Each structure stands twice: as structure tokens, then as C-alpha cells.
Amino acid sequence: MDSFVDSNNQELSFASITSQSLERARDVFENQSRALSDIGRSLNGEFLEAVELIYACTGKVIVSGMGKSGIIGRKIAATLASTGTPSFFVHPGEAYHGDLGMIGSDDLVILISYSGETDEVIKLLLYLRHIEARSVAITGNESSTLGTSADVHLNVSVERESCPNNLAPTTSTTATLVMGDALAVALMNRRAFMPLDFARFHPGGSLGRKLLTLAKDVMHRVPSLSREASFAQVVHEISEGHRGIVCVVDDAGQMVGVVTDGDLRRAIEKQGQTEHLTANDIMGRMPVTISPDANLYDCEQLMRERKLTSLIVAEGQEPLGVVKSFDA
């Protein structure tokens, strides 16, 4: 089909429709980007007050909202929880059927409603006053019931929604989501939240594994030979070790260098005859080493910076093993 008839009985070509769709989609990105920038520039002391209120909370941070705001609220709670702020979501409708018991006087509640007048959310205010729990409101109307009743109000007002009818929550929900992210990041800064802290909450993820796994936990055995070892012995040990590397050590077992597959090839190209060569003749300079207690993330960063595929794990100059790039 090459053309369509719209609701006004006007015939439109497929090319015209797809062009309009792309244009509208690009408008969404531009409009939302502009709205976010405006809100970011408007952040003031109330935002800092909200951060300090959450930081000082001795209980849990509870997030609540209805509909699309509730969906955004769940994500905000999850982000806070994974970045050092104990948090969970409570559905405001379920709250009045028993879930109010989840909220205590030492908790802080983040209430989300763009209008600031959502009945199910407003009803929570009476209970929060009763137990003297503190609250932060995220709305698009600072003069609303929620905006004027919470301890702190964060304004996410937008000029219009990305929806062509200015009805479906689009730009406003994005603004609310980013406000939640801004709170989480500001709190991470307030707590000096480090990568290792993040890993503790994400042990199943790739980053968590790298930060919590130590070099000594995954290192492979690395052969060691004396300086006097013959070329044939070096080749044999590298082949047996299956790691492409062998350590050269002195009489005290201290590493003085390494021989790699590349060193073997260069020796053959340069010398031709290899019978007279020893490990001392062909070993490379002292390798980059890392502590057995270093984590895999540090190993990966070091190998990337130095353009290496292997790291010798050593205690002082005593070789303990090797970590390969695929381990990280």
C-alpha cells in the first residue's frame, strides 16, 4: 500500500507519513531535553534540603505514587536502594488496606503526583502527620495540596507534555524520573559512595563481580625457571603452562623477568639458531605486576592502560600466578 487516508479523508503517501513520524519523534527528544534543562537550572535550596532530609533519615525512604507516577516511583526507590539509601515503594491504594504498617515515624516518604492533588496520595498526608514522619513531595504544582503540605517540595513543572494532545504523561514523568536520579546521585556524593559500595549491592552484575573478585581468586599457575634454563626448557614450560608466559627467577625465587610467546618468536627471528640461548638471553624486562588482593576491575583497568593481555600476580617480587585479559 503506497498511501493512506487520515481521519480527515486526506490521502497521505507512505513517505509523507514516515517523514512526519520521524519529525514528531525527534520533537519528543528536543522538547524533553529542553524541559529537563529548565528544571535543572531551577534547582535551589529546596533540593539541597531534600537531600539533607533523606541523608539524615534513620529509617527507610519510602516512595509512593499512583499510575505512571507510581511506575516512576518504583524506579526511584530501586535506584536509591542500589546506591546506598535503603528504600522501597508503597502503593498508596494498598497503603489504606494494611500497608500503612510499613511506614514508621523514623521513615521519610517521597510522595509523587504531578498535579499534587491525587486523592490516594493526599490521603497519606493525614497518617504521616499522625506518626510525625517527614515527607518530600515531587509535583508540577507547588501551590497544590501536596506541594504545600509536605516538608519539602521539588518542582517538576513542564510547559507541556510531549503527547500531541498534551494529555498522556510523557515529559512530566521523564522530569520526575530525572529528579529521582538527581536525588540519588547527590546522596551518593553526600555519602562518598564508591564503586566498591555499588558492587556490594550488585554482586550478580558484571561490575559487581569485577569489584568483589580478587586477583588471587582467579589467577592461573605460572611456571618459573632459572636464568640458566635452556631455550628448549622455556618452550616446554610455556607450552605446558598454556598461558603464553613463564617467569624467570633468581636463586632466591625472586622474579627478574618473564619470557612470553612473543619473546620466543623474536629470538628465533633474530638469532636463527637457538640451542645456545638461555632464559636470561631472551627474557623481557620486568613485567607489570599486581597484588593478589587487587580486584578484577583494577586488573582490567591496568591491562587496558598498558595494552597488556597478562598481569603477573606477585607478592613483592615473588610470582604467584597470572591473570589474563579474559579473566577480567
Contacts in CASP RR format, 6 or more apart in sequence:
PFRMAT RR
TARGET T0000
AUTHOR 0000-0000-0000
METHOD contacts of the structure
MODEL  1
MDSFVDSNNQELSFASITSQSLERARDVFENQSRALSDIGRSLNGEFLEA
VELIYACTGKVIVSGMGKSGIIGRKIAATLASTGTPSFFVHPGEAYHGDL
GMIGSDDLVILISYSGETDEVIKLLLYLRHIEARSVAITGNESSTLGTSA
DVHLNVSVERESCPNNLAPTTSTTATLVMGDALAVALMNRRAFMPLDFAR
FHPGGSLGRKLLTLAKDVMHRVPSLSREASFAQVVHEISEGHRGIVCVVD
DAGQMVGVVTDGDLRRAIEKQGQTEHLTANDIMGRMPVTISPDANLYDCE
QLMRERKLTSLIVAEGQEPLGVVKSFDA
1 14 0 8 1.000
2 13 0 8 1.000
2 14 0 8 1.000
3 11 0 8 1.000
3 12 0 8 1.000
3 13 0 8 1.000
3 14 0 8 1.000
4 11 0 8 1.000
4 12 0 8 1.000
4 14 0 8 1.000
4 17 0 8 1.000
5 11 0 8 1.000
5 12 0 8 1.000
6 12 0 8 1.000
24 164 0 8 1.000
27 162 0 8 1.000
28 162 0 8 1.000
28 170 0 8 1.000
31 160 0 8 1.000
31 162 0 8 1.000
31 171 0 8 1.000
32 162 0 8 1.000
32 170 0 8 1.000
32 171 0 8 1.000
32 174 0 8 1.000
32 175 0 8 1.000
35 158 0 8 1.000
35 159 0 8 1.000
35 171 0 8 1.000
35 174 0 8 1.000
35 175 0 8 1.000
36 174 0 8 1.000
36 175 0 8 1.000
36 178 0 8 1.000
38 159 0 8 1.000
39 155 0 8 1.000
39 156 0 8 1.000
39 157 0 8 1.000
39 158 0 8 1.000
39 175 0 8 1.000
39 178 0 8 1.000
39 179 0 8 1.000
40 182 0 8 1.000
42 155 0 8 1.000
43 182 0 8 1.000
46 152 0 8 1.000
46 153 0 8 1.000
46 154 0 8 1.000
46 155 0 8 1.000
47 154 0 8 1.000
47 182 0 8 1.000
47 183 0 8 1.000
47 186 0 8 1.000
49 152 0 8 1.000
50 136 0 8 1.000
50 152 0 8 1.000
50 154 0 8 1.000
50 183 0 8 1.000
51 183 0 8 1.000
51 186 0 8 1.000
51 187 0 8 1.000
51 190 0 8 1.000
52 190 0 8 1.000
53 108 0 8 1.000
53 134 0 8 1.000
53 136 0 8 1.000
53 151 0 8 1.000
53 152 0 8 1.000
54 61 0 8 1.000
54 80 0 8 1.000
54 85 0 8 1.000
54 108 0 8 1.000
54 136 0 8 1.000
54 183 0 8 1.000
54 187 0 8 1.000
55 187 0 8 1.000
55 190 0 8 1.000
55 191 0 8 1.000
57 106 0 8 1.000
57 107 0 8 1.000
57 108 0 8 1.000
57 134 0 8 1.000
58 106 0 8 1.000
59 86 0 8 1.000
59 104 0 8 1.000
59 106 0 8 1.000
59 107 0 8 1.000
59 108 0 8 1.000
60 86 0 8 1.000
60 87 0 8 1.000
60 88 0 8 1.000
60 107 0 8 1.000
60 108 0 8 1.000
61 77 0 8 1.000
61 80 0 8 1.000
61 85 0 8 1.000
61 86 0 8 1.000
61 87 0 8 1.000
61 107 0 8 1.000
61 108 0 8 1.000
61 109 0 8 1.000
61 110 0 8 1.000
62 77 0 8 1.000
62 87 0 8 1.000
62 88 0 8 1.000
62 89 0 8 1.000
62 90 0 8 1.000
62 102 0 8 1.000
62 103 0 8 1.000
62 107 0 8 1.000
62 108 0 8 1.000
62 109 0 8 1.000
62 110 0 8 1.000
63 70 0 8 1.000
63 73 0 8 1.000
63 74 0 8 1.000
63 76 0 8 1.000
63 77 0 8 1.000
63 80 0 8 1.000
63 87 0 8 1.000
63 88 0 8 1.000
63 89 0 8 1.000
63 90 0 8 1.000
63 109 0 8 1.000
63 110 0 8 1.000
63 112 0 8 1.000
64 70 0 8 1.000
64 73 0 8 1.000
64 89 0 8 1.000
64 90 0 8 1.000
64 91 0 8 1.000
64 92 0 8 1.000
64 95 0 8 1.000
64 109 0 8 1.000
64 110 0 8 1.000
64 111 0 8 1.000
64 112 0 8 1.000
64 121 0 8 1.000
64 124 0 8 1.000
65 73 0 8 1.000
65 91 0 8 1.000
65 92 0 8 1.000
65 111 0 8 1.000
65 112 0 8 1.000
65 113 0 8 1.000
65 118 0 8 1.000
65 120 0 8 1.000
65 121 0 8 1.000
66 91 0 8 1.000
66 92 0 8 1.000
66 93 0 8 1.000
66 113 0 8 1.000
66 118 0 8 1.000
66 120 0 8 1.000
66 121 0 8 1.000
68 169 0 8 1.000
68 173 0 8 1.000
69 112 0 8 1.000
69 113 0 8 1.000
69 114 0 8 1.000
69 118 0 8 1.000
69 121 0 8 1.000
69 169 0 8 1.000
69 173 0 8 1.000
69 176 0 8 1.000
70 89 0 8 1.000
70 91 0 8 1.000
70 112 0 8 1.000
71 173 0 8 1.000
72 112 0 8 1.000
72 173 0 8 1.000
72 176 0 8 1.000
72 177 0 8 1.000
73 89 0 8 1.000
73 110 0 8 1.000
73 112 0 8 1.000
73 176 0 8 1.000
74 89 0 8 1.000
75 177 0 8 1.000
76 87 0 8 1.000
76 110 0 8 1.000
76 112 0 8 1.000
76 176 0 8 1.000
76 177 0 8 1.000
76 180 0 8 1.000
76 181 0 8 1.000
76 183 0 8 1.000
76 184 0 8 1.000
77 87 0 8 1.000
77 88 0 8 1.000
77 89 0 8 1.000
78 87 0 8 1.000
78 89 0 8 1.000
79 180 0 8 1.000
79 181 0 8 1.000
79 184 0 8 1.000
80 86 0 8 1.000
80 87 0 8 1.000
80 180 0 8 1.000
80 183 0 8 1.000
80 184 0 8 1.000
80 187 0 8 1.000
81 87 0 8 1.000
81 88 0 8 1.000
81 201 0 8 1.000
82 198 0 8 1.000
82 201 0 8 1.000
82 202 0 8 1.000
83 184 0 8 1.000
83 185 0 8 1.000
83 187 0 8 1.000
83 188 0 8 1.000
83 193 0 8 1.000
83 198 0 8 1.000
83 201 0 8 1.000
84 187 0 8 1.000
84 188 0 8 1.000
84 191 0 8 1.000
84 193 0 8 1.000
84 197 0 8 1.000
84 201 0 8 1.000
85 184 0 8 1.000
85 187 0 8 1.000
88 102 0 8 1.000
90 99 0 8 1.000
90 102 0 8 1.000
90 103 0 8 1.000
91 99 0 8 1.000
92 118 0 8 1.000
92 120 0 8 1.000
92 121 0 8 1.000
92 123 0 8 1.000
92 124 0 8 1.000
93 99 0 8 1.000
93 120 0 8 1.000
95 102 0 8 1.000
95 103 0 8 1.000
95 120 0 8 1.000
95 124 0 8 1.000
95 127 0 8 1.000
96 120 0 8 1.000
96 123 0 8 1.000
100 127 0 8 1.000
103 109 0 8 1.000
103 127 0 8 1.000
103 128 0 8 1.000
103 131 0 8 1.000
103 133 0 8 1.000
104 131 0 8 1.000
104 133 0 8 1.000
105 131 0 8 1.000
105 132 0 8 1.000
105 133 0 8 1.000
106 133 0 8 1.000
107 133 0 8 1.000
108 133 0 8 1.000
108 134 0 8 1.000
108 135 0 8 1.000
108 136 0 8 1.000
109 124 0 8 1.000
109 128 0 8 1.000
109 133 0 8 1.000
109 134 0 8 1.000
109 135 0 8 1.000
109 136 0 8 1.000
110 135 0 8 1.000
110 136 0 8 1.000
110 137 0 8 1.000
110 138 0 8 1.000
111 121 0 8 1.000
111 124 0 8 1.000
111 125 0 8 1.000
111 135 0 8 1.000
111 136 0 8 1.000
111 137 0 8 1.000
111 138 0 8 1.000
111 146 0 8 1.000
111 150 0 8 1.000
112 121 0 8 1.000
112 137 0 8 1.000
112 138 0 8 1.000
112 139 0 8 1.000
112 176 0 8 1.000
113 121 0 8 1.000
113 122 0 8 1.000
113 137 0 8 1.000
113 138 0 8 1.000
113 139 0 8 1.000
113 144 0 8 1.000
113 146 0 8 1.000
114 139 0 8 1.000
114 140 0 8 1.000
114 141 0 8 1.000
114 156 0 8 1.000
114 169 0 8 1.000
114 172 0 8 1.000
114 173 0 8 1.000
114 176 0 8 1.000
115 139 0 8 1.000
115 140 0 8 1.000
115 141 0 8 1.000
115 144 0 8 1.000
116 122 0 8 1.000
116 137 0 8 1.000
116 139 0 8 1.000
116 140 0 8 1.000
116 141 0 8 1.000
116 144 0 8 1.000
116 145 0 8 1.000
116 146 0 8 1.000
116 147 0 8 1.000
117 141 0 8 1.000
117 144 0 8 1.000
117 145 0 8 1.000
117 146 0 8 1.000
118 146 0 8 1.000
121 146 0 8 1.000
122 145 0 8 1.000
122 146 0 8 1.000
122 149 0 8 1.000
125 135 0 8 1.000
125 145 0 8 1.000
125 146 0 8 1.000
125 149 0 8 1.000
125 150 0 8 1.000
128 135 0 8 1.000
134 151 0 8 1.000
135 149 0 8 1.000
135 150 0 8 1.000
135 151 0 8 1.000
135 152 0 8 1.000
136 150 0 8 1.000
136 151 0 8 1.000
136 152 0 8 1.000
136 153 0 8 1.000
136 154 0 8 1.000
137 146 0 8 1.000
137 147 0 8 1.000
137 149 0 8 1.000
137 150 0 8 1.000
137 152 0 8 1.000
137 153 0 8 1.000
137 154 0 8 1.000
138 153 0 8 1.000
138 154 0 8 1.000
138 156 0 8 1.000
138 176 0 8 1.000
138 179 0 8 1.000
138 180 0 8 1.000
139 146 0 8 1.000
139 147 0 8 1.000
139 153 0 8 1.000
139 154 0 8 1.000
139 155 0 8 1.000
139 156 0 8 1.000
140 155 0 8 1.000
140 156 0 8 1.000
140 157 0 8 1.000
140 158 0 8 1.000
140 172 0 8 1.000
141 147 0 8 1.000
141 157 0 8 1.000
142 148 0 8 1.000
142 153 0 8 1.000
142 155 0 8 1.000
142 157 0 8 1.000
146 153 0 8 1.000
147 153 0 8 1.000
154 179 0 8 1.000
156 172 0 8 1.000
156 175 0 8 1.000
156 176 0 8 1.000
156 179 0 8 1.000
158 171 0 8 1.000
158 172 0 8 1.000
158 175 0 8 1.000
160 166 0 8 1.000
160 171 0 8 1.000
161 167 0 8 1.000
161 168 0 8 1.000
161 169 0 8 1.000
161 170 0 8 1.000
161 171 0 8 1.000
161 172 0 8 1.000
162 170 0 8 1.000
162 171 0 8 1.000
163 169 0 8 1.000
163 170 0 8 1.000
187 193 0 8 1.000
195 207 0 8 1.000
195 211 0 8 1.000
195 297 0 8 1.000
196 211 0 8 1.000
196 212 0 8 1.000
196 295 0 8 1.000
198 207 0 8 1.000
198 208 0 8 1.000
198 211 0 8 1.000
199 207 0 8 1.000
199 208 0 8 1.000
199 210 0 8 1.000
199 211 0 8 1.000
199 212 0 8 1.000
200 212 0 8 1.000
202 208 0 8 1.000
203 209 0 8 1.000
203 212 0 8 1.000
207 297 0 8 1.000
209 296 0 8 1.000
210 295 0 8 1.000
210 296 0 8 1.000
210 297 0 8 1.000
210 300 0 8 1.000
210 328 0 8 1.000
211 295 0 8 1.000
211 296 0 8 1.000
211 297 0 8 1.000
212 295 0 8 1.000
213 295 0 8 1.000
213 296 0 8 1.000
214 292 0 8 1.000
214 293 0 8 1.000
214 294 0 8 1.000
214 295 0 8 1.000
214 296 0 8 1.000
215 290 0 8 1.000
215 291 0 8 1.000
215 292 0 8 1.000
215 293 0 8 1.000
215 294 0 8 1.000
215 295 0 8 1.000
215 296 0 8 1.000
215 299 0 8 1.000
215 311 0 8 1.000
215 313 0 8 1.000
215 323 0 8 1.000
216 292 0 8 1.000
216 293 0 8 1.000
216 313 0 8 1.000
216 320 0 8 1.000
218 296 0 8 1.000
218 323 0 8 1.000
218 327 0 8 1.000
219 292 0 8 1.000
219 313 0 8 1.000
219 320 0 8 1.000
219 321 0 8 1.000
219 322 0 8 1.000
219 323 0 8 1.000
219 327 0 8 1.000
220 243 0 8 1.000
220 321 0 8 1.000
220 322 0 8 1.000
220 323 0 8 1.000
220 324 0 8 1.000
220 327 0 8 1.000
221 241 0 8 1.000
221 321 0 8 1.000
221 322 0 8 1.000
222 241 0 8 1.000
222 243 0 8 1.000
222 245 0 8 1.000
222 246 0 8 1.000
222 247 0 8 1.000
222 312 0 8 1.000
222 319 0 8 1.000
222 320 0 8 1.000
222 321 0 8 1.000
222 322 0 8 1.000
223 237 0 8 1.000
223 238 0 8 1.000
223 240 0 8 1.000
223 241 0 8 1.000
223 246 0 8 1.000
223 247 0 8 1.000
224 246 0 8 1.000
224 247 0 8 1.000
224 248 0 8 1.000
224 249 0 8 1.000
224 253 0 8 1.000
224 255 0 8 1.000
224 319 0 8 1.000
225 233 0 8 1.000
225 234 0 8 1.000
225 237 0 8 1.000
225 246 0 8 1.000
225 247 0 8 1.000
225 248 0 8 1.000
225 249 0 8 1.000
225 259 0 8 1.000
225 279 0 8 1.000
226 248 0 8 1.000
226 249 0 8 1.000
226 250 0 8 1.000
226 251 0 8 1.000
226 279 0 8 1.000
227 248 0 8 1.000
227 250 0 8 1.000
227 256 0 8 1.000
227 278 0 8 1.000
227 279 0 8 1.000
227 280 0 8 1.000
227 283 0 8 1.000
228 278 0 8 1.000
228 279 0 8 1.000
228 280 0 8 1.000
229 237 0 8 1.000
229 248 0 8 1.000
229 278 0 8 1.000
229 279 0 8 1.000
230 275 0 8 1.000
230 277 0 8 1.000
230 278 0 8 1.000
230 279 0 8 1.000
231 267 0 8 1.000
231 274 0 8 1.000
231 275 0 8 1.000
231 277 0 8 1.000
231 278 0 8 1.000
231 282 0 8 1.000
232 275 0 8 1.000
233 279 0 8 1.000
234 246 0 8 1.000
234 259 0 8 1.000
234 264 0 8 1.000
234 279 0 8 1.000
234 282 0 8 1.000
235 264 0 8 1.000
237 246 0 8 1.000
238 244 0 8 1.000
238 245 0 8 1.000
238 246 0 8 1.000
238 259 0 8 1.000
238 260 0 8 1.000
238 261 0 8 1.000
238 264 0 8 1.000
243 310 0 8 1.000
243 322 0 8 1.000
243 324 0 8 1.000
244 260 0 8 1.000
244 261 0 8 1.000
244 310 0 8 1.000
245 258 0 8 1.000
245 259 0 8 1.000
245 260 0 8 1.000
245 261 0 8 1.000
245 310 0 8 1.000
245 312 0 8 1.000
245 322 0 8 1.000
246 258 0 8 1.000
246 259 0 8 1.000
246 279 0 8 1.000
247 255 0 8 1.000
247 257 0 8 1.000
247 258 0 8 1.000
247 312 0 8 1.000
247 319 0 8 1.000
248 255 0 8 1.000
248 256 0 8 1.000
248 257 0 8 1.000
248 258 0 8 1.000
248 259 0 8 1.000
248 279 0 8 1.000
248 280 0 8 1.000
248 283 0 8 1.000
249 255 0 8 1.000
249 256 0 8 1.000
249 319 0 8 1.000
250 256 0 8 1.000
253 318 0 8 1.000
254 317 0 8 1.000
254 318 0 8 1.000
255 286 0 8 1.000
255 287 0 8 1.000
255 289 0 8 1.000
255 312 0 8 1.000
255 314 0 8 1.000
255 317 0 8 1.000
255 318 0 8 1.000
255 319 0 8 1.000
256 283 0 8 1.000
256 286 0 8 1.000
257 283 0 8 1.000
257 284 0 8 1.000
257 285 0 8 1.000
257 286 0 8 1.000
257 287 0 8 1.000
258 283 0 8 1.000
258 284 0 8 1.000
258 286 0 8 1.000
258 287 0 8 1.000
258 312 0 8 1.000
259 279 0 8 1.000
259 282 0 8 1.000
259 283 0 8 1.000
259 284 0 8 1.000
260 284 0 8 1.000
260 310 0 8 1.000
263 282 0 8 1.000
263 283 0 8 1.000
263 284 0 8 1.000
264 282 0 8 1.000
266 282 0 8 1.000
267 274 0 8 1.000
267 277 0 8 1.000
267 281 0 8 1.000
267 282 0 8 1.000
268 274 0 8 1.000
271 277 0 8 1.000
287 310 0 8 1.000
287 311 0 8 1.000
287 312 0 8 1.000
288 302 0 8 1.000
288 306 0 8 1.000
288 308 0 8 1.000
288 311 0 8 1.000
288 312 0 8 1.000
289 311 0 8 1.000
289 312 0 8 1.000
289 313 0 8 1.000
289 314 0 8 1.000
289 316 0 8 1.000
289 319 0 8 1.000
290 298 0 8 1.000
290 299 0 8 1.000
290 302 0 8 1.000
290 311 0 8 1.000
290 312 0 8 1.000
290 313 0 8 1.000
290 314 0 8 1.000
290 323 0 8 1.000
291 313 0 8 1.000
291 314 0 8 1.000
291 315 0 8 1.000
292 313 0 8 1.000
292 314 0 8 1.000
292 315 0 8 1.000
292 320 0 8 1.000
296 323 0 8 1.000
296 327 0 8 1.000
296 328 0 8 1.000
297 328 0 8 1.000
299 311 0 8 1.000
299 323 0 8 1.000
299 327 0 8 1.000
299 328 0 8 1.000
300 325 0 8 1.000
300 328 0 8 1.000
302 308 0 8 1.000
302 311 0 8 1.000
303 309 0 8 1.000
303 310 0 8 1.000
303 311 0 8 1.000
303 325 0 8 1.000
303 328 0 8 1.000
308 325 0 8 1.000
309 324 0 8 1.000
309 325 0 8 1.000
310 322 0 8 1.000
310 323 0 8 1.000
310 324 0 8 1.000
310 325 0 8 1.000
311 322 0 8 1.000
311 323 0 8 1.000
312 319 0 8 1.000
312 321 0 8 1.000
312 322 0 8 1.000
313 319 0 8 1.000
313 320 0 8 1.000
313 321 0 8 1.000
313 322 0 8 1.000
313 323 0 8 1.000
314 320 0 8 1.000
314 321 0 8 1.000
END
